[in-house]
Amino acid sequence: MFACRPGEAEKPEIKHGDVSIAYDIAGNSDTAIVFVHGWCINKTYWQSQADYFKKRFTVVAPDLGGHGKSGHNRKSWTVNDYAGDIVSVINNLGLNKIILAGHSMGGDII
């Protein structure tokens, strides 16, 4: 699993509407790579990439709503809803310089 950034005791809670968004974060750079998984998988899909890139970038891997450890309490499950999950992560973490990487459905979301 990823670790919190140095100096952070706990990761901030992130929600998109009523849905809690679980995520992992590692690295400490002004440029972040946000890894977006595809359908029926979760943030752990990106572990190898995160381990490699966290040396040079901040890496963030969220679980989309309804996947992994994120909330399942949503009535709508569109690509736009998932995109809102990612926007919530970006905004709540205050990310400015961002590289988005998506796999399968994650590509449509980004």
Summary of the structure (lengths in Angstrom):
residues: 110
radius of gyration: 12.7
end to end distance: 23.1
largest distance: 38.4
contacts: 343
relative contact order: 0.26
helix: 28%
strand: 23%
